[in-house]
Amino acid sequence: MKELSCGAVVPNCDAKFTAASESEIMSQVADHARRVHGTDDVPPEVAEKVRLNIRETA
């Protein structure tokens, strides 16, 4: 499993995502960015920061 804390990318956001793959995390992040942060398109530099902060869970 993989996990991401949105706060690692967007300060003060406490959302957390867990999924089996990076692509599933990215899908969850895109939906969250749209709903919570008002971002229709995740810029490439933000997507890269997201990828760099995805961690393996035990």
PDB file of N, CA, C and O in Angstrom, chain B, residues numbered from 101:
ATOM      1  N   MET B 101       0.842  -1.189   0.000  1.00  0.00           N
ATOM      2  CA  MET B 101       0.000   0.000   0.000  1.00  0.00           C
ATOM      3  C   MET B 101       0.882   1.245   0.000  1.00  0.00           C
ATOM      4  O   MET B 101       2.041   1.224   0.413  1.00  0.00           O
ATOM      5  N   LYS B 102       0.282   2.320  -0.478  1.00  0.00           N
ATOM      6  CA  LYS B 102       0.967   3.611  -0.530  1.00  0.00           C
ATOM      7  C   LYS B 102       0.102   4.646   0.177  1.00  0.00           C
ATOM      8  O   LYS B 102      -1.116   4.499   0.279  1.00  0.00           O
ATOM      9  N   GLU B 103       0.758   5.694   0.662  1.00  0.00           N
ATOM     10  CA  GLU B 103       0.018   6.749   1.345  1.00  0.00           C
ATOM     11  C   GLU B 103       0.637   8.105   1.050  1.00  0.00           C
ATOM     12  O   GLU B 103       1.812   8.225   0.705  1.00  0.00           O
ATOM     13  N   LEU B 104      -0.201   9.117   1.200  1.00  0.00           N
ATOM     14  CA  LEU B 104       0.234  10.501   1.010  1.00  0.00           C
ATOM     15  C   LEU B 104      -0.534  11.382   1.975  1.00  0.00           C
ATOM     16  O   LEU B 104      -1.739  11.214   2.167  1.00  0.00           O
ATOM     17  N   SER B 105       0.168  12.317   2.576  1.00  0.00           N
ATOM     18  CA  SER B 105      -0.455  13.360   3.377  1.00  0.00           C
ATOM     19  C   SER B 105      -0.471  14.627   2.534  1.00  0.00           C
ATOM     20  O   SER B 105       0.583  15.083   2.092  1.00  0.00           O
ATOM     21  N   CYS B 106      -1.630  15.194   2.306  1.00  0.00           N
ATOM     22  CA  CYS B 106      -1.725  16.409   1.492  1.00  0.00           C
ATOM     23  C   CYS B 106      -0.892  17.536   2.094  1.00  0.00           C
ATOM     24  O   CYS B 106      -0.350  18.368   1.366  1.00  0.00           O
ATOM     25  N   GLY B 107      -0.791  17.563   3.414  1.00  0.00           N
ATOM     26  CA  GLY B 107      -0.017  18.598   4.087  1.00  0.00           C
ATOM     27  C   GLY B 107       1.450  18.627   3.685  1.00  0.00           C
ATOM     28  O   GLY B 107       2.120  19.642   3.876  1.00  0.00           O
ATOM     29  N   ALA B 108       1.959  17.532   3.134  1.00  0.00           N
ATOM     30  CA  ALA B 108       3.340  17.505   2.639  1.00  0.00           C
ATOM     31  C   ALA B 108       3.478  18.350   1.375  1.00  0.00           C
ATOM     32  O   ALA B 108       4.579  18.753   1.000  1.00  0.00           O
ATOM     33  N   VAL B 109       2.345  18.613   0.725  1.00  0.00           N
ATOM     34  CA  VAL B 109       2.333  19.376  -0.524  1.00  0.00           C
ATOM     35  C   VAL B 109       1.661  20.735  -0.323  1.00  0.00           C
ATOM     36  O   VAL B 109       2.145  21.755  -0.814  1.00  0.00           O
ATOM     37  N   VAL B 110       0.547  20.737   0.401  1.00  0.00           N
ATOM     38  CA  VAL B 110      -0.216  21.962   0.674  1.00  0.00           C
ATOM     39  C   VAL B 110      -0.238  22.177   2.190  1.00  0.00           C
ATOM     40  O   VAL B 110      -0.953  21.472   2.902  1.00  0.00           O
ATOM     41  N   PRO B 111       0.535  23.140   2.686  1.00  0.00           N
ATOM     42  CA  PRO B 111       0.588  23.370   4.132  1.00  0.00           C
ATOM     43  C   PRO B 111      -0.806  23.540   4.741  1.00  0.00           C
ATOM     44  O   PRO B 111      -1.692  24.157   4.150  1.00  0.00           O
ATOM     45  N   ASN B 112      -0.968  22.983   5.922  1.00  0.00           N
ATOM     46  CA  ASN B 112      -2.189  23.080   6.729  1.00  0.00           C
ATOM     47  C   ASN B 112      -3.354  22.251   6.218  1.00  0.00           C
ATOM     48  O   ASN B 112      -4.463  22.388   6.735  1.00  0.00           O
ATOM     49  N   CYS B 113      -3.150  21.398   5.222  1.00  0.00           N
ATOM     50  CA  CYS B 113      -4.218  20.493   4.786  1.00  0.00           C
ATOM     51  C   CYS B 113      -3.979  19.151   5.471  1.00  0.00           C
ATOM     52  O   CYS B 113      -2.889  18.588   5.374  1.00  0.00           O
ATOM     53  N   ASP B 114      -4.997  18.640   6.162  1.00  0.00           N
ATOM     54  CA  ASP B 114      -4.813  17.400   6.918  1.00  0.00           C
ATOM     55  C   ASP B 114      -5.368  16.163   6.211  1.00  0.00           C
ATOM     56  O   ASP B 114      -5.505  15.112   6.837  1.00  0.00           O
ATOM     57  N   ALA B 115      -5.687  16.268   4.933  1.00  0.00           N
ATOM     58  CA  ALA B 115      -6.198  15.116   4.180  1.00  0.00           C
ATOM     59  C   ALA B 115      -5.096  14.078   4.004  1.00  0.00           C
ATOM     60  O   ALA B 115      -3.926  14.414   3.818  1.00  0.00           O
ATOM     61  N   LYS B 116      -5.496  12.806   4.065  1.00  0.00           N
ATOM     62  CA  LYS B 116      -4.566  11.700   3.859  1.00  0.00           C
ATOM     63  C   LYS B 116      -5.183  10.738   2.858  1.00  0.00           C
ATOM     64  O   LYS B 116      -6.398  10.538   2.835  1.00  0.00           O
ATOM     65  N   PHE B 117      -4.338  10.149   2.039  1.00  0.00           N
ATOM     66  CA  PHE B 117      -4.784   9.235   0.992  1.00  0.00           C
ATOM     67  C   PHE B 117      -4.034   7.919   1.127  1.00  0.00           C
ATOM     68  O   PHE B 117      -2.838   7.902   1.417  1.00  0.00           O
ATOM     69  N   THR B 118      -4.742   6.821   0.917  1.00  0.00           N
ATOM     70  CA  THR B 118      -4.146   5.493   0.942  1.00  0.00           C
ATOM     71  C   THR B 118      -4.700   4.720  -0.235  1.00  0.00           C
ATOM     72  O   THR B 118      -5.901   4.749  -0.504  1.00  0.00           O
ATOM     73  N   ALA B 119      -3.806   4.023  -0.943  1.00  0.00           N
ATOM     74  CA  ALA B 119      -4.233   3.233  -2.102  1.00  0.00           C
ATOM     75  C   ALA B 119      -3.155   2.199  -2.410  1.00  0.00           C
ATOM     76  O   ALA B 119      -2.048   2.249  -1.874  1.00  0.00           O
ATOM     77  N   ALA B 120      -3.504   1.270  -3.281  1.00  0.00           N
ATOM     78  CA  ALA B 120      -2.576   0.203  -3.659  1.00  0.00           C
ATOM     79  C   ALA B 120      -1.487   0.682  -4.614  1.00  0.00           C
ATOM     80  O   ALA B 120      -0.405   0.097  -4.659  1.00  0.00           O
ATOM     81  N   SER B 121      -1.761   1.738  -5.376  1.00  0.00           N
ATOM     82  CA  SER B 121      -0.789   2.165  -6.385  1.00  0.00           C
ATOM     83  C   SER B 121      -0.661   3.687  -6.416  1.00  0.00           C
ATOM     84  O   SER B 121      -1.510   4.419  -5.909  1.00  0.00           O
ATOM     85  N   GLU B 122       0.426   4.128  -7.028  1.00  0.00           N
ATOM     86  CA  GLU B 122       0.653   5.565  -7.202  1.00  0.00           C
ATOM     87  C   GLU B 122      -0.450   6.185  -8.052  1.00  0.00           C
ATOM     88  O   GLU B 122      -0.913   7.288  -7.759  1.00  0.00           O
ATOM     89  N   SER B 123      -0.873   5.488  -9.099  1.00  0.00           N
ATOM     90  CA  SER B 123      -1.910   6.050  -9.970  1.00  0.00           C
ATOM     91  C   SER B 123      -3.228   6.233  -9.225  1.00  0.00           C
ATOM     92  O   SER B 123      -3.955   7.191  -9.486  1.00  0.00           O
ATOM     93  N   GLU B 124      -3.543   5.331  -8.302  1.00  0.00           N
ATOM     94  CA  GLU B 124      -4.765   5.487  -7.504  1.00  0.00           C
ATOM     95  C   GLU B 124      -4.644   6.693  -6.567  1.00  0.00           C
ATOM     96  O   GLU B 124      -5.604   7.442  -6.387  1.00  0.00           O
ATOM     97  N   ILE B 125      -3.468   6.875  -5.978  1.00  0.00           N
ATOM     98  CA  ILE B 125      -3.242   8.053  -5.124  1.00  0.00           C
ATOM     99  C   ILE B 125      -3.410   9.319  -5.958  1.00  0.00           C
ATOM    100  O   ILE B 125      -4.074  10.263  -5.531  1.00  0.00           O
ATOM    101  N   MET B 126      -2.808   9.338  -7.147  1.00  0.00           N
ATOM    102  CA  MET B 126      -2.892  10.523  -8.006  1.00  0.00           C
ATOM    103  C   MET B 126      -4.342  10.833  -8.368  1.00  0.00           C
ATOM    104  O   MET B 126      -4.721  12.002  -8.439  1.00  0.00           O
ATOM    105  N   SER B 127      -5.146   9.817  -8.593  1.00  0.00           N
ATOM    106  CA  SER B 127      -6.563  10.018  -8.898  1.00  0.00           C
ATOM    107  C   SER B 127      -7.287  10.635  -7.698  1.00  0.00           C
ATOM    108  O   SER B 127      -8.078  11.566  -7.851  1.00  0.00           O
ATOM    109  N   GLN B 128      -7.009  10.109  -6.508  1.00  0.00           N
ATOM    110  CA  GLN B 128      -7.615  10.654  -5.290  1.00  0.00           C
ATOM    111  C   GLN B 128      -7.187  12.107  -5.074  1.00  0.00           C
ATOM    112  O   GLN B 128      -7.993  12.955  -4.692  1.00  0.00           O
ATOM    113  N   VAL B 129      -5.907  12.378  -5.325  1.00  0.00           N
ATOM    114  CA  VAL B 129      -5.375  13.734  -5.152  1.00  0.00           C
ATOM    115  C   VAL B 129      -6.051  14.703  -6.121  1.00  0.00           C
ATOM    116  O   VAL B 129      -6.417  15.813  -5.734  1.00  0.00           O
ATOM    117  N   ALA B 130      -6.216  14.292  -7.374  1.00  0.00           N
ATOM    118  CA  ALA B 130      -6.859  15.163  -8.368  1.00  0.00           C
ATOM    119  C   ALA B 130      -8.285  15.502  -7.937  1.00  0.00           C
ATOM    120  O   ALA B 130      -8.712  16.652  -8.046  1.00  0.00           O
ATOM    121  N   ASP B 131      -9.020  14.501  -7.448  1.00  0.00           N
ATOM    122  CA  ASP B 131     -10.387  14.732  -6.982  1.00  0.00           C
ATOM    123  C   ASP B 131     -10.390  15.670  -5.771  1.00  0.00           C
ATOM    124  O   ASP B 131     -11.196  16.597  -5.701  1.00  0.00           O
ATOM    125  N   HIS B 132      -9.496  15.425  -4.831  1.00  0.00           N
ATOM    126  CA  HIS B 132      -9.384  16.262  -3.634  1.00  0.00           C
ATOM    127  C   HIS B 132      -9.014  17.704  -4.007  1.00  0.00           C
ATOM    128  O   HIS B 132      -9.592  18.653  -3.477  1.00  0.00           O
ATOM    129  N   ALA B 133      -8.054  17.861  -4.915  1.00  0.00           N
ATOM    130  CA  ALA B 133      -7.628  19.199  -5.342  1.00  0.00           C
ATOM    131  C   ALA B 133      -8.793  19.974  -5.939  1.00  0.00           C
ATOM    132  O   ALA B 133      -8.932  21.176  -5.712  1.00  0.00           O
ATOM    133  N   ARG B 134      -9.626  19.282  -6.701  1.00  0.00           N
ATOM    134  CA  ARG B 134     -10.793  19.906  -7.324  1.00  0.00           C
ATOM    135  C   ARG B 134     -11.821  20.302  -6.265  1.00  0.00           C
ATOM    136  O   ARG B 134     -12.289  21.441  -6.244  1.00  0.00           O
ATOM    137  N   ARG B 135     -12.171  19.357  -5.385  1.00  0.00           N
ATOM    138  CA  ARG B 135     -13.229  19.587  -4.404  1.00  0.00           C
ATOM    139  C   ARG B 135     -12.837  20.551  -3.287  1.00  0.00           C
ATOM    140  O   ARG B 135     -13.618  21.425  -2.910  1.00  0.00           O
ATOM    141  N   VAL B 136     -11.618  20.386  -2.756  1.00  0.00           N
ATOM    142  CA  VAL B 136     -11.228  21.125  -1.556  1.00  0.00           C
ATOM    143  C   VAL B 136     -10.404  22.373  -1.867  1.00  0.00           C
ATOM    144  O   VAL B 136     -10.582  23.413  -1.233  1.00  0.00           O
ATOM    145  N   HIS B 137      -9.509  22.266  -2.836  1.00  0.00           N
ATOM    146  CA  HIS B 137      -8.595  23.373  -3.111  1.00  0.00           C
ATOM    147  C   HIS B 137      -8.991  24.195  -4.334  1.00  0.00           C
ATOM    148  O   HIS B 137      -8.322  25.176  -4.659  1.00  0.00           O
ATOM    149  N   GLY B 138     -10.077  23.807  -5.020  1.00  0.00           N
ATOM    150  CA  GLY B 138     -10.563  24.577  -6.157  1.00  0.00           C
ATOM    151  C   GLY B 138      -9.644  24.563  -7.361  1.00  0.00           C
ATOM    152  O   GLY B 138      -9.649  25.500  -8.158  1.00  0.00           O
ATOM    153  N   THR B 139      -8.854  23.505  -7.502  1.00  0.00           N
ATOM    154  CA  THR B 139      -7.895  23.387  -8.600  1.00  0.00           C
ATOM    155  C   THR B 139      -8.404  22.367  -9.602  1.00  0.00           C
ATOM    156  O   THR B 139      -8.477  21.178  -9.295  1.00  0.00           O
ATOM    157  N   ASP B 140      -8.756  22.822 -10.801  1.00  0.00           N
ATOM    158  CA  ASP B 140      -9.251  21.897 -11.824  1.00  0.00           C
ATOM    159  C   ASP B 140      -8.139  21.060 -12.436  1.00  0.00           C
ATOM    160  O   ASP B 140      -8.350  19.893 -12.765  1.00  0.00           O
ATOM    161  N   ASP B 141      -6.963  21.642 -12.589  1.00  0.00           N
ATOM    162  CA  ASP B 141      -5.819  20.932 -13.162  1.00  0.00           C
ATOM    163  C   ASP B 141      -4.645  21.034 -12.203  1.00  0.00           C
ATOM    164  O   ASP B 141      -4.260  22.127 -11.789  1.00  0.00           O
ATOM    165  N   VAL B 142      -4.078  19.878 -11.852  1.00  0.00           N
ATOM    166  CA  VAL B 142      -2.905  19.866 -10.985  1.00  0.00           C
ATOM    167  C   VAL B 142      -1.688  20.188 -11.856  1.00  0.00           C
ATOM    168  O   VAL B 142      -1.376  19.433 -12.776  1.00  0.00           O
ATOM    169  N   PRO B 143      -0.997  21.296 -11.579  1.00  0.00           N
ATOM    170  CA  PRO B 143       0.173  21.658 -12.385  1.00  0.00           C
ATOM    171  C   PRO B 143       1.255  20.574 -12.299  1.00  0.00           C
ATOM    172  O   PRO B 143       1.367  19.899 -11.276  1.00  0.00           O
ATOM    173  N   PRO B 144       2.044  20.403 -13.352  1.00  0.00           N
ATOM    174  CA  PRO B 144       3.072  19.356 -13.367  1.00  0.00           C
ATOM    175  C   PRO B 144       4.035  19.421 -12.177  1.00  0.00           C
ATOM    176  O   PRO B 144       4.435  18.382 -11.650  1.00  0.00           O
ATOM    177  N   GLU B 145       4.407  20.623 -11.753  1.00  0.00           N
ATOM    178  CA  GLU B 145       5.343  20.721 -10.631  1.00  0.00           C
ATOM    179  C   GLU B 145       4.703  20.271  -9.321  1.00  0.00           C
ATOM    180  O   GLU B 145       5.390  19.743  -8.447  1.00  0.00           O
ATOM    181  N   VAL B 146       3.400  20.474  -9.178  1.00  0.00           N
ATOM    182  CA  VAL B 146       2.692  20.002  -7.984  1.00  0.00           C
ATOM    183  C   VAL B 146       2.536  18.485  -8.056  1.00  0.00           C
ATOM    184  O   VAL B 146       2.716  17.797  -7.051  1.00  0.00           O
ATOM    185  N   ALA B 147       2.208  17.962  -9.225  1.00  0.00           N
ATOM    186  CA  ALA B 147       2.097  16.509  -9.399  1.00  0.00           C
ATOM    187  C   ALA B 147       3.419  15.831  -9.058  1.00  0.00           C
ATOM    188  O   ALA B 147       3.426  14.767  -8.437  1.00  0.00           O
ATOM    189  N   GLU B 148       4.530  16.430  -9.454  1.00  0.00           N
ATOM    190  CA  GLU B 148       5.847  15.869  -9.136  1.00  0.00           C
ATOM    191  C   GLU B 148       6.094  15.893  -7.632  1.00  0.00           C
ATOM    192  O   GLU B 148       6.634  14.937  -7.076  1.00  0.00           O
ATOM    193  N   LYS B 149       5.702  16.978  -6.973  1.00  0.00           N
ATOM    194  CA  LYS B 149       5.853  17.068  -5.517  1.00  0.00           C
ATOM    195  C   LYS B 149       4.996  16.006  -4.832  1.00  0.00           C
ATOM    196  O   LYS B 149       5.414  15.408  -3.840  1.00  0.00           O
ATOM    197  N   VAL B 150       3.800  15.774  -5.362  1.00  0.00           N
ATOM    198  CA  VAL B 150       2.936  14.715  -4.829  1.00  0.00           C
ATOM    199  C   VAL B 150       3.652  13.375  -4.958  1.00  0.00           C
ATOM    200  O   VAL B 150       3.756  12.628  -3.985  1.00  0.00           O
ATOM    201  N   ARG B 151       4.145  13.069  -6.153  1.00  0.00           N
ATOM    202  CA  ARG B 151       4.830  11.783  -6.381  1.00  0.00           C
ATOM    203  C   ARG B 151       6.012  11.596  -5.425  1.00  0.00           C
ATOM    204  O   ARG B 151       6.226  10.503  -4.901  1.00  0.00           O
ATOM    205  N   LEU B 152       6.765  12.654  -5.207  1.00  0.00           N
ATOM    206  CA  LEU B 152       7.929  12.569  -4.324  1.00  0.00           C
ATOM    207  C   LEU B 152       7.545  12.334  -2.863  1.00  0.00           C
ATOM    208  O   LEU B 152       8.366  11.862  -2.077  1.00  0.00           O
ATOM    209  N   ASN B 153       6.309  12.658  -2.496  1.00  0.00           N
ATOM    210  CA  ASN B 153       5.868  12.508  -1.108  1.00  0.00           C
ATOM    211  C   ASN B 153       5.009  11.274  -0.859  1.00  0.00           C
ATOM    212  O   ASN B 153       4.566  11.056   0.269  1.00  0.00           O
ATOM    213  N   ILE B 154       4.766  10.467  -1.878  1.00  0.00           N
ATOM    214  CA  ILE B 154       4.039   9.206  -1.689  1.00  0.00           C
ATOM    215  C   ILE B 154       4.976   8.226  -0.993  1.00  0.00           C
ATOM    216  O   ILE B 154       6.121   8.051  -1.410  1.00  0.00           O
ATOM    217  N   ARG B 155       4.494   7.596   0.052  1.00  0.00           N
ATOM    218  CA  ARG B 155       5.294   6.669   0.858  1.00  0.00           C
ATOM    219  C   ARG B 155       4.677   5.274   0.853  1.00  0.00           C
ATOM    220  O   ARG B 155       3.462   5.116   0.741  1.00  0.00           O
ATOM    221  N   GLU B 156       5.534   4.276   0.975  1.00  0.00           N
ATOM    222  CA  GLU B 156       5.077   2.898   1.168  1.00  0.00           C
ATOM    223  C   GLU B 156       4.624   2.749   2.617  1.00  0.00           C
ATOM    224  O   GLU B 156       5.257   3.275   3.532  1.00  0.00           O
ATOM    225  N   THR B 157       3.531   2.032   2.813  1.00  0.00           N
ATOM    226  CA  THR B 157       3.086   1.736   4.172  1.00  0.00           C
ATOM    227  C   THR B 157       3.534   0.326   4.528  1.00  0.00           C
ATOM    228  O   THR B 157       3.854  -0.477   3.652  1.00  0.00           O
ATOM    229  N   ALA B 158       3.552   0.042   5.803  1.00  0.00           N
ATOM    230  CA  ALA B 158       4.001  -1.282   6.268  1.00  0.00           C
ATOM    231  C   ALA B 158       2.982  -2.356   5.972  1.00  0.00           C
ATOM    232  O   ALA B 158       3.203  -3.523   6.297  1.00  0.00           O
TER     233      ALA B 158
END
